[in-house]
Each structure stands twice: as C-alpha cells, then as structure tokens.
Amino acid sequence: MKISVNWLKEYIPVDHTVEEMANKISLTGIESGPVKLGEELTNLVVGHITSIKSHPDSDHLKVCQVDVGESEDIQIVCGAPNVAVDQYVIVALHGAHLPNGVRIKRGKLRGQESNGMICGLDEVGVPAKYMPEEFENGIYVFDQPQKPGVEVYDLLGLKEQMIDIDITPNRADTLGMHGAAWEIGATYNEKPTFKKPELDDSKVKDLTDIDVTVDAKDLVPDYLVRELKDIKVTKSPLWMQRRLWNQNIRPVNSVVDATNYVMIEYGQPVQAYDLDKLNQSLTVKLANAGDKLNLADDVEKTLTANDLVVTSGDKILGLAGIINGPEATVDENTKNVVLEAGVFDGASVRKTAQRHDLRDDASNRFEKGVDNGIVEEALTRATQLVDQISPAQEISQTIVGNFTKAEPTVIKGSIDHINHLMGLDLSADEIVGIFDRLGFTSELNGDAVTVTIPTRRWDMGIEADLVEEVNRIYGYENLPNTLPAGMETRGGYSAKRELSNKLRDILLGEGMDEVINFSLLSKQEVADFNVNQTEYTKLLHPMTEDHEYLRNSLIPGLVRNVAYNQARKNNDLSIFEQARVFARPTGQDRPNEIPYISGAISGNVVEDSWNTEPKQVDFYYVKGIVEELLSFTNADADFTFVATDEYTNMHPGQTAKILANDQVVGFIGKLHPDYQKKHSITDTFVFELNINALFGLNTKSVKAQSAPKYPAITRDLAILVNKDIQNSQIINDIFVNGGKYLQDVNIFDVYEGKNIKQDHKSLGYHLVFLNPNDTLTDEEVEKAFSLVKDSLVQKFNVEIR
C-alpha cells in the first residue's frame, strides 16, 4: 500500500520527510520505504495549442504553435494522432529531463524547427496501463483549461511523495488511507480527523427497484447496496484520476473511479452495477459446479460449488469480492447505478482467487479482512462521490441483503503486567496515553485497565496484543537491552549441524558447486525417487501442479539443475545440495524432516588440455568422492557398497547401496538411460546420503602413530573368478585370512575377454604386509599369503594365476 503524503495531510499534520517517516513507521513493526515519484523530471509545463498546420514533408506530423506562458508562442512538431487546436497539453521544454534518461533538445524534424515535445502521460512517468484508456496511444489533454506555463507536476501528481508500507497479514487495517492515518498519527502522537460522508437528504427516497438476497449468510455477514437514479456518467475529476493512477489503478469513469477511490480511502472494496442491465435482483450465493463466468476479452471460467458468486436472475455477474464480468458494467450509456459494499469470507475469497488465478486489489483486502464497522459508511461515501461528480436525481435508502452489527473488542489487562512483560516502568497515564493515540478507549480501576478496541483493529483479542501495541508505539529501540539474570546465552552449532557443515565443506573442497532447490515437487518427481518407500505429503492448496508435494529425495531437484544447464550447453557439471527431505511413515499425519546430502556429476571431470586428455565421469570417480565423504565422518563402521537393481530410475548395472554395519545410509549410481532420455540429459551419476544415519554411527578414536621403522613386504595375487563375485567379497576375505600384519589390499587389474573362461574375470591384487615392531620374514608373509589363497579357492572356487 502506497500512502500519499499529500492525501495524508487531509487527516493529520505532516511536516516530516518521507525518509524520516518511513524509518519511523518501520520501527513500529511495519516495514516501510520512501517513494519519490518523478525526481528526474524538469521543465514540464502546461501548453495551449493555438494553431496547427500540416507538416510539408510528412503525412502524419503536425506543426503546432504552443503558448507556454512566454512572450511568444513556440513551435513544436508533433506526431500524435489526437493533437488538435485549443488543447491544453503537457509540454517538455528545451532542456527538459524525462524518465529513463531522456532529454529534450531543440532541433528540426524533417526540416521544421521543433522547440520541445508535447507529451503523453507514459512519457512523463505514468505507466501506460494505468493512464486513461483514451490517451493510451496519444498525448495527454487536460479536461479543463489550465494556465499556460504553469508546471504540471502538482496537477498530475508526477512528483508525489509516498510511503510504501509492506504490511503483515494481521495489519490489513492499513490497506486504506484512514487506517494508515491512524497508524502514522499514533507514531507521531497526532490523532487523525475524518469528515463523515453526507448525502443530500432531498434526494434520498424509498426506492424498491431491486431485490437483494444473500443465500450464503455464513460467508457474507454484511451486504448493503444503494441505487442512484438518472445520472450522467462522465470522466472523474483530475484530482481523483491522479490519485488513482499513482495507486496503480486505471481511471475509467466517474462511477467506477469513485468506487476504487473509496477502496483506497477506506480499505473497503465497493462494486458498481448498471441497474438497467440487472433483472431487478441481486443474489449472493454459492455457484453450481460447472457454471460458467464470462470475463472481459472472451475469458471464460468454469466455477465450482465452493465459489461465491453474485447473480441477477439466471445471469452470473461475477465472483463475490474478486471480479465482475461485463454483464452489468457501468459505461457512458449508464443512467441508473447500483453500488454494493459487503464483507465476504476471507478464506473463501482467497481459495477462489487462487483457484481461478484472479487475485487483485479487492480480493487482497477481503482475504486479509475488512472492517465490518465501516461498510455502510464506505457505501455512503461512494454514493456521495458519484453524486458529486455525476449528480443523481434520486438516491435510495440503504438496501440490506444481510447485516451483522459490528461490536468492538474489549480486552482487560494489568498495568503492572504490561510493564513486567516489557521490562519497563511506565506510568498508567503513559500507557493509557498510548492507547488513546491509537484510538482505543481505556478505563482504569486501580492497576486494572479495560481497553475497548474499535472494529478497524480486528487483529486484537488478548492482553498480549495490548502489550505489543504499547511496545510498538513506545518504541522497540527504547526497550532496555538486558538479559534475564542468571542466564547465559552461548552460540554454536549442534554436533549434527557440525557434521553437516563438515560434509558440505568437503564437497566444496572437491570442486563441487552447491545448489539450493525448492522443497516442493510434482507427483511424478516424488514417485521417481521414493527410495525410502514413504507416503507422499501433498499440500492442501498448492500454487502449481509442479509444486504439489514435499520432496522425499534431493535427486529430482538436482536432475532439474542438470537439465537446465545442459539445455544451455553447460555440460560439465558437478553439483550438490544439502537439505531436508520429508519422509512420512504410513499412518503418520506429519512427515519427518531428515537432513540429506546429495550430488550429481555429468560430463567431463578432466578437461581437454595441451597435456591432458578429456576424461568423462564414471561410477568409480563418484565412488571416490563418496568414500572421501565417509572417511571424514570418523565413524567406527565398515562402509560397503553393494550392487543393487531395486531403484527404479537407476541403472541396474551401475548402482550400489551404501551400507554401514549392514545399515543402509544411502546409494550411489548412474541414472537409468530411459530416465536420462526423458529428462533430456546425458550420462549423469548421483549419490545420496542420510546425514541422520551417519550421525547415529559410533565414532572411533583416532591416535597418532609414528612412521614405521621397519620395511613393508608386498605380494601380488592374480586370480580367475566367476564374474558374479564382487570385489568387496574378495577383499573382505583377504583381510579375514591375511593375518595381523596385513596392512592394505588394492585391486590393480581387471580383465574380461579373450583367453579367459566364459563368465569369468581376472583380478589382480596388491597386498602390503607390515610389522611396526619388528622386521617381517618371508616365512611369516608366505604363511599368511598361503592362507589367503587357500581360503579364496575354497570359498569362491578361484584359480590362482
């Protein structure tokens, strides 16, 4: 909501800069910022076109003589289609500065001298979509004669100073100038004054041209209308138009503009209908499923049984509190008008607006809540404005569809308790004075205080709200800066967070890039990687189908990142994400939030260079990164990689579960070729680790050891084994039988092909033996080496080569 300072001055005295006011309001808890329109504008004045002749060398240009308040008229060449003699227009003189760095200079257009420019509103800072439609493709023309040479800034609100307040959902009372005046006035200890709208009593009659009915009374506590007969719809006055376009609202006509003006003034949306286009009735009810609502530009919406609509006879006029169709629009031919003001259920309006993607200024106010205590006054004000601009012959009394009496909220509190919670020692008079500044009525009875809250502050209901208001207006910056006695606050991360940070730093050190993705996925994406077999968690009101479900894996988000980059020719990727996934066991309402760390690598891991050949990522490269990660967990566990084909979208021959002491802590592998094709990505390897599971492992003690004094002895072992036997099985068996001096085992050769038995493979291992306390003998090593070979022959039927 943008608060015009000039408008605000009608309610409270204002002599502060917008910067100071915005800062002061922000300190009360409502984030605000200064807005200064048209700071760059210079040399813009009113011009009066005294004569026009055609340009000798152009079919569309006109040579205009313009009175700009100087001793002689100046000549300006203009190509606007609506330029005409005797118009009062905006003229940018020589040297004028316009938005976006445009500067006007004297010059010649096709040989004709031009000493300035006749401007449209969009050329001086009013966006085209907010200016009156008649001037959208031409220059702006004042409705009334203006004095030539007078600066146009105040006439058109081009240099308006405003405060842009970013309200919290509970402070919708500031979505109107009246509510904002109360808030800003309380900040500066100034109580605003407002004029009650009054109608010409001689025009008010008992008219019964329309029957008003509210069927859905639980959703529409208030619904009031008034008729205005025999009016002439015209343009609204310039003062009203400029206030509307500065609020990003396009002026339309005297009736529609009056309703929009009241919405900004009171925060209460008001709707207008052409009475003669109605079937002598207005009904507010729930739609039937499948009903159609036709909007402007041939847009049609299919309604549901939860949509609240306004109808006349069998015609659906619009969605209540959101938008109307063209069925009963007020235009230049309208003679009789119906004005509507009501209160519509916020949740119903919000869901309907989201369902049909039709959120606007009115629905925003109803969603957050409107003051049901000023509905009739706002309707009277709109009626007054219409009658002032387009005088009516007759005005109806208020016609009631439904009415709920607005009752103020009464809150009881204690002066001592308020001071105690704030840590202050304010007097009762000071606290009551703050309530008075806010427009609250207070009664003191000793220490007890009873505060009556006006209906505009429907966000208040308990004593804690009173404490908050005193805090805000007294000033959060004035509260004492102390800690409770006997308490000490220490900073630092939890042990689990320390582990997460360590894993993150390792991957960054490996040269991987961190990404952050949305926590919401489509249904297909959560099904693609539901490796933990959890229940899906769907949002009640998702914004789009692509963001309906809470993620159960980080892999789909990483796949999106890979696809996005590869579509832009960025093929060499090494990315990871550390975040929570949401696993919901069957029968549990809310999901568990589990921290995971996942990565995806595609393309080359070694670039083509003068001394290196390019190398593509493979399973073992990614496995090396994961092993590096696991080594830094300092877990007292044996990590093993077990081949698996149970993950649907992973390659069945290049995927492994990661186990720690037989507990699954993650997986690693290549994405399935069909899945990669579906997502238009090249070969990509991924991994995912459960940080909770890693944190739950016992840690091992690490002791420093001096370098060995005695030499190691090595032996190489080549075996022929069935290809179904895994390398990990062989290495584990070697360690079991290699004795206490076996230090390390590495595989250095794998061969399958010619001169090898069918369904067999040749494996070569390098064994290292070391006694840190004495010199090993060949006999000791050979004894252990023989046990290793014998065990392999017996258990795996290997052939020693």
N, C-alpha and C positions, 0 to 999 in steps of 0.2 A: 504494500500500500504506500503510495507516494503522497505525502502531506504537503500541500501548497502553503507556503508561509503567508502569502497574501490572503488566502482563504482563511487561514488560521487566525489572522488578525481580526477577523469579524467576531471572534469568540473570546480571545484573550489578548492582552497587550504583548507584543513581540518586538523586542529590540536587540535580540542576540543574533550572532552569525549562525548560518546553518551548520557550520562545522562544530561550533560550541554546543548547539542544541543536539546534534546527532550524537556527540560524545556523551552529553549529559543523559540522554534517553538510554543509550547503551548501558550506562552504569546502573540503570534501574532494572536491567534484565531483558530489555527488548533491543535486539541488535539493530542498529540504525546507521545510515550513511548519508552524507550530504550529496545533493544533486543540484548542479548549477547548469541550467539549460542555456545554450547559445552564448557561452562565454567568448567564442571566437568571432561572433557577428559584429560587424561595424558598418557604418554608412548606409543603413537601410532606412528609407523614409517613405512617406505617403506621396504618391504621384497622381496627378489628374491628367488624363489623356485629353488634350484639347483638339487635336486633329490627327487624321490618319490618311496616308496615301499609299498606293501600291509601290512596291519596290520595282524599279525599271528592269532589273535583271533577275527577277525571281517570281515564281508563281505563288509562293506561299508566304514570303516575307513581307512585312508592312513597315513603313517608315512613320514613326509616331512622334508627335510633338507633345512633350510632357511637362506640365507645371510641377516643379518640385520645390516651390517656395522661394526660388531665386528671382532676380530681376528679369530674366528672360527664360522662356521655355527651353528645354534641352531636347535634342533629337536622339531617339533610341530606335534601333531596328529590332523588331520582334517577330517571331515566327509562330506564336501561339494561335491556335485556331479560334479561340474565344475572345481575342483582343478587339475592342470596339471604342468608339469615341465616347467621351464623357464618363469613362470608368475611373474609379479611384482604386489604385493598384499599389503593389509593393515595388519600389524601385531601389535597386542596388546601384549607388553612385560610383563614379570613378574612385578606385582605391578600396572599395568595399571588400570585406572578408566574409566568405560564406563557409558552410561546413565542408569538411574533408579537404581543407587547404585550398579551396577555390578562391581566386582573387579576381576582381573585375577591373578591367582597364579600358580606357578609351581606345577605339580602333575603328576599322572600316569593315563592313560586311558587304562583299560584292560591290565595292566602290562607294558605298553610302556610309557616312560618318555615324557612329553609334557611341554615345557618351555614358552608357550604363547598361543595365539589364532590367527588364520588367519580369518579376519572379513569380513562380508558383510556390505554394506552401512547402512542397517537398524540397525545394531548392534553398529554403531558409531554415530547415531543421525539423519540420513536421513530417513524419513518415507518411508515405502515400496512402497506406492502408487505414490511417486514422483521420485523414482530411475529408471534408465533404466530397461526396462522390462526383458532384458536378464539376469540381476543379481538378479531378484526377489527371486529366490529360491537357491541362492548360494553365494559364496564370490565375492567381487568386484575385477576386474582385470584391471589394468591400460592399456590403449591402447598403450602407448609409454613407453620405458624403463625409469626408474627413478633411482636415486642414492640410493642404499640400506642404511638404517639407517637414512635417512632424515625424519623429521617429516612430517606427511601427512596433517596437519591442513590447511595450505595455499593452497596446491594442490587441496583439496576437498572442501574448503570453510567451514570447520567444526567449525571454531571459528570466523565466520563472525560477525562483529558488525553492527547492523542495527538500523534504527529509524522507528518505526511503526506509521504512521500517519493515523489518523481516520478523513477522510475529510468530510466536509459538502457537501450537494448535489450541491452547486454552485461552488465548487472548484475542479471540475474534471480535471482541467489542471495539478494538482499534481499527477494524476494517471500515470504519465510517469516520467522517470528519468530526462528528460530535464526540464519539468515543475517544478519538485521538486528542481532541481538545481537553477532555478530562484528564487523560494520561499526562500530556505535556504540561497542562496547567498545574497538576499536582506536583510535578517535578520542580516547577518554579514558584510554587505557592500562589498560584493565580487561579481563581475559580471562574470557569467559563460562564458566559451568559448567552442564552439562546432565545430567539423570538418564536413564540408559539404560532404555528400557521393558522390563519383565519380565512374563512370564506365569506363572500358577500351573501348575507342572510336572505336578501331579497330573491336570490337565485335558487336557494335550496328548497326543493319540492319533494313531495312524497311520490316518487316515480316508481312504477312497477313494470318496466318494460322487459325485465329479465328475471328469471327464477334461478336462484343459486342454491346448489345442493352439494353437500360433502358426504360421500358414502364411506370413505376410509377415514373416519374421525380419529382413529388412534394414530394415524400418520399425519393428520392435518389438524392440529389443535386450534389454529386460527385461520380463517379465510374470509376476507372482507372485500367488498367491491363498491365502487361509486360509478354513476353514469354522468356524462356531460353531454348535453344536447345542443345541436345547432352550432357547432364550432367550425372554424375555417383553419385547416392545417396549413401551417406556413413553416418558414425557417425559424429556428430558435435564435435568440439574440446572440451577438458575438461574444459577450461575456460568458455565456453558458457554453458556447461552442469551444472556446479556447480552454476552458477548464476541463471539458470532456476529452479533447484530443491530447491534452497533457496527462490525462489519466489512461491513455491508450484506448480511448473509446471513440468511434467514428460518429460525428453528428449526423443525424438522419432527418428529423423534422421536429416540430415544436412539441409533439406529444411524446414520441419515443425518447427525445433528448431529456424531457422533464423527468421521465421515469428513471433514466440512467443517472441523472443528476442527483435524484433523491437516494439512489443506491449508494453513491459515493458520500452523500451528505449524512445519511442516517445509518448506512450499513444494511439497509433493508431493501432487498430487490422488489421492484414493482413492475407489473406487466400491463400492457395496453392491448385492447382488442377493438376492432371495428364492430360496434353494436349491430349495424345493419347486416353484417355477414354472419351473425350468430342466429341460431334457431331459438331465440328468446329464452335461452337457458345456458347455464354454466354448471358443469358437474365435475367434481374431483373424485376419481375412483381408481381402482387397480385395473389395468388393462387385461384383456383376454389374451391368452397365449396365441401368438400368430398374427395379432393385429398389426397393421402397417401404419407407420407415421411418415408422411412425405415432408421433407425439408426442402430448403432452397437448393437450386442447382440440380434438381431431379435426384436428390439423395433420398433413399428410402431405408427406413429402419424397421426391422421385424421385432416386435415387442414380446416380452414375456409376462407371465402372470404376476411378477413381482414389480413391474414398472407402474409407477403412479402417474396418471395422465389427467389432463384437463380436456373435457369434451363438451360439445354443444350438439345436442341431438345425437345423430349417429356419426358425427364428424369428430375425429381426434385432433384437437388443436395443438397439443404439444405435451412434452414431458414436464410434469409439475416441478417448478423450481430450477429447471435446466434450460429448456429451449422450446420455442414455438415454431410451428410450421407456417406456411404462407396463407393458411385458410382464412384467418381473420386479421391480417396485417393492417396496421394503420398506415394509410398513404395520403397523397394530396387530395384524393376524392372523398376521404372520410368526413362524415358530418356528425356522427354520434359515436361517442367513445365510452368504453368500459375500462376502468382502472382496477387492477387486482393487487392486493397485498395479502400475503399469508405467511404461515410458518409451516414448513414441511420437514418431516423427519430426516435428520441429518444422515443417518446410516442408509436409509432408503435412497436418498438423493445420491449419495456417494457411490453406492453399488450400481445404480442405474447409469450414472455418468461414466463410470469405468466400463460398464458392460457395453455401452454404445460409443465410447470414446468421444464424449461430448462435454467435457469439463469447461466451464467458463467462469466469469466473474460472479454470476448469480449462484451457480452451484457451489462454488468455493465458499461462499458465505453461508449457505444453508448447511453444507457439510460440517462446518466448524460451529455453527449455531448462530442464531439471530435473537435479538431482544424482543420477546413477545409482549413486552410492555410498551413498545412504541409503534406497533403495527398500524393502529388506527391513526396515530399522529403522522406517520410517514405517508399513509394513503391520503390524508388531508393535505399534506404538503405537496404531494404530486398533483392533486386536484387544483390546489391554489396556483401552482406554476403553470399548468396548462391553461387555466382560466385567465391568468395574467397575459400570457403570450397569444393565445387563441381564445378570446372571450366566448364563454358559453351563454346560451340563453337560459338554460335550466341546469341545475345540478341536483342529483338525488341525495337523499339521506344515505348514511352508511347501510349497505345491504349485507346482512350477516349470513354467511354459509355455516360457519362454526366459530365459536368464540370461547376462549378459556381465560379467565381472569388472571392476570399476572400478579403474583404475590412476591413481595421482597423476601429475601432470605434473612433470618435472624440468627446471629451467632453470639454465643456467650463465651466470655474469656476472663482472664485474670491479668491485671497489670503486672503483678509480681511474676507470674508465669511467663508472660511475654518477655519481660526483661531478663528472666533467668535463661530462657532459650536463646536470646540474642547475646547474652553476656554483657548487658548494658544496665544502666541505672537511670532510665528516662522517667520523668515525672508523668503522672496521669494526664496532666494538661498537654504535655508534649505528644503523648501517644494519641489522645483524643483529637489533638490538632491535626495530626497526620490523617486520621480517619476523615476529618472534616474536609481536608484538602482533596480527598478522593471522592467527596460527595456522599460519604456514609454518615448515617445518623447514629450518635452514641449516647448511651445513658450510663452514668456512673453510680454505683451503690457501694461505697467503701472501695475495696480492692476490685470488686467485680465490675465488669464492663459488658454491656449488651449493645451489639452493633447491628444496625439494620442496613442491609446491603441492597442497593437499587437493582432492579431487574437487568440492567445492562451488564452487570458483573455476575453472570450466571456460572462463572468458574469457581466461585467461592462457596464453601459449605461448612467448614470446620475451623476450630481455633487456630490450627496451624496456618491456615490461609491468612488470618489476621496477622500472625507473626511475620509471614512473608511480605505482606504489604508494608508493615512498619519497617522491616529491613530494607525493602526496595527504596522507599521514599526517604528514610533516614540516610541511606547510602551504604552499600556494602563496603565501600572503601573506608567508611568511618568506624567499622566494627573493630574491636580490639583484636590484635594479632597475637594470640596466645595459644598454647597447647594445654590440655587438661593436666592438672597436677598429678605427678606420679606416673605419667605415661611417656613413653619414648617411641618415636617412630623411626624405624630403620628401613633403609632402602635395600633393594637387591632382588635378584630373580630366585625363583624356586629351583630346586635341583632338577626337576623335569624340564623347566624352561632353559636352564643352563645346558642340558643335553641337547635340546632342540637348537639352541644357538650354535653349539659346537658343530653339529651336523651341517647346519647351514653354512658355517664358515668353511668347512672342509670342501663342500661342493663349489663355493665361490673360489676357493684356492685351486680347485681342479679346472678352473676356467669356465665353469657353467654360469649361465645368466639366470637370475631369479625372476619369476613372473608372479603376478597376482591375478587370479581369475574369480569370476562370480561364483557364489556358493549354490546358485540355482541352475538346474539343468532341465532339459526336456525329458520326457518319459523314456524315449528311446535311449538317451545317453545313460540314464541311471540303470537301464536294463543291460546295456553293453558291458559294463564292468561291475556288476554286482557280485564281486568275487567272495564277499563275506556272506552272501545269501541273506541279506537283511530285508525287512519290509520297506517299501517306499514311503517317503514322507512328503505329502502334497500340500501346497499352500491352499488356504481357503479361497483367496482372491488373487491369483497370480496375474501379473501385468500382461504377460505374453505366454504363448504355448512353449516357447523356448526356455522359459524360466518358471516352470511349474513345480519342480521337485527339488528337495535338498539333495546335494550330491552325496553319493556313497563311495566315491573314489575321486582322486585328483586327475586320473589319466584322461578322461574326456576333455577337461579344460586344456590340458597340455596338447592333446590332438588338435583342438581348435587353433591353438597358437601355431603349431607346426603347419597346418593347412593355410592359415592366414599368411605366414611368412613365405611359404613355398609358392603360393599364388603370386607373390611379388618378387620371385626369383631369388629369394634368400634361402638357399637350400641347405647350407651347413649350419645346423642348429644344435645347441647343447644347453637345454633349459631345465629348470627345476622349480618346484613350488613346495612350500612348507605351510600347511594349513590344516584346518579341521575337516573331517568328513562326518557324516551323520548316519550312524547305524542304529536302526530301530528293531530290537528283537520282537518277535511275534507276541502280541498281547500287551505291548507297552505303548502308551499314548505318545510320549515324547521320545525323540531319538537321543542316543548318547553321542556326545561330541568327542571325537577321538583325533588327536593330532597325528598327521601322517607327513612323510616327506617323499616326494615322487619326482622322477626325472624322465626326460625324453631326449634322445640324441638321434640325429639323422645326418646324412651327407658325409662329407669328409672330416676326419679328425686330424689328418695331416694334410696340409695344403701343398699344392704343386709348387715347387721352387727350383732354383738352379741346381741345388744339391740334394733334393728330396723328391720322391715320387708321391703322388697323392695316395692316401690310404683311407678307405671307407670304414665307417664304424661297423663293428661286428659284435657278436654276443660276448666274446671274451674281453673286449675293450670295456664294455659297460660293466661286466662282472668285476673287472679290476677296480672300477670306481666304487662299486658297492662293497667290495671287500675292504677297500680303504676306509669307507664309512664305518663298517662294522668293527674294524680294528680300533677305532677311536672311541667306541662305546665302553671299552675296558670291561667287557662282560666276561664273567667266568663261565663261558659256554663254548661248545663246539658248533660253529656255524657250518651248515652243509647246504649244498644246492642239489635238489632232487628234481630230475626231469618230470614234467607233467603235461598232460593234454586236457586237463579238466577246465581250463579257462577258454570260454567260447571264442573270444576275439583275439586270442594269442596264437602264434604259430606253434603247432603241436610238436614240432621237432626242435624248436629253439626257445623253449620256455622252461623255467625251473621255479619250484617253490623254494623259499629260503627258510631253513629251519634252525632254531637254536634249542639244543637239547630236546629235539623232536617236537618243539612248539613252532607253528608257522608264524613268522614275523613279517613276511612279505613275499614278493615274487619279482621275477626278472625275465625278460624275453623280448622277442620280436613280435610286432603286431602282425596279425593274420593278413596274408595278401589280399583277401577279399575285403577285409575291413579297410585296409590302406587304399584300395581302389575306390571304395565307396566314399572315402573322405578326400580323395584326390591328393594323396601324399605318397612320397617314395619310402623306401625301406626305413623304418623307424624302430628303434629299440627303447624299451621303457623299463622302469623299475618302480616299486612302491614299497615303503617300509612303515610299519606301525610303530610310532615312537613310544606309545604306552607300553607295548610289548617289550621293546628294547630296554626301556627304563625299568621294567619289572625284573630284569635279569640280575642275578647276583654279580657284584663286581669282584674283580680279582686284585690281589695285592701285587704291586709291581716293585721289584727290588733291583737295584743297580748291581751289575756284575762287572768285574774287571775283564779285560780281554784275555782269552785263553793263552796259557803259556806253552801248551803242547800242541803239536800239529794234528790236523784232521786227516782222516783217511777216507777216500771216496771209492765207490764201486758203481759201475753201470750195469743195469739189468735190462735186457730186451726180451719181451715175451710175446707170444702169439695167443690171442684170447678171443672168445666169441664176442662179436660186436655189440651184443646186448649188455655186456658187463660194463658198468660205469667206472670211470677213472677214480671217482671218490671211493668206490668199494676196494679197488686195488690199493690205493694209498693208505686207507684205514687199516687194511690187513697187514701191510708192510710195517706200519708203526706198531701194531699189536705184537708182531713177532720179531721186530728188529732189535729188541733189547734196549737197555737203559742208555746206551751210548749213541743210539741213532738220533741225530740232531735234525736232519732235514731230508725231505724227499721232493724232487721236482721232476715233472714229466718234460722230456726234451724232444720226443719224436712220436708222431702218429702217422701210420701209413696204412692205406687200404687200396687194393688194386691188383696189378699183375704180380704173379708169383706168390700170392697169398691165398690161403684157403678161402673158399666162398663163405660168406657170412662171418669172416674173422677180420681182425685188425692187429697190426703190430704196434706195440707201445714200448717206448724207451724211457727208463727212469734213471735218475742220478741220485744216489744215496750218499749221505755225508755222516760219518761216524766221528765222534769226538769224546775223549775223556778229559774233563777240565782239570783233573788232579794228577794225571799220570800219562805216560806215553802208551798209546794203544799198540798192541802187537797184531801182526797179520793173522795169527791163530784166532784171537778174540773176534776180529772182524769177520773172518771166514766162517766161524761158527754161527754168528748171528746172521750172516748172509745166507748160509745154507738153510737155516730155519725159515727165513723169509721165502726162499724159493720152494721149499717143501710145502709150506702152507698154501702158497699160490697154486701149486699143482693139485693139491688135494681139494681145495675149496672151489677153484674156478676152472680146473682142468686146463691150465695153461701149458703151453710148450715154451721151454726156456730156449732162447735162440743164442 
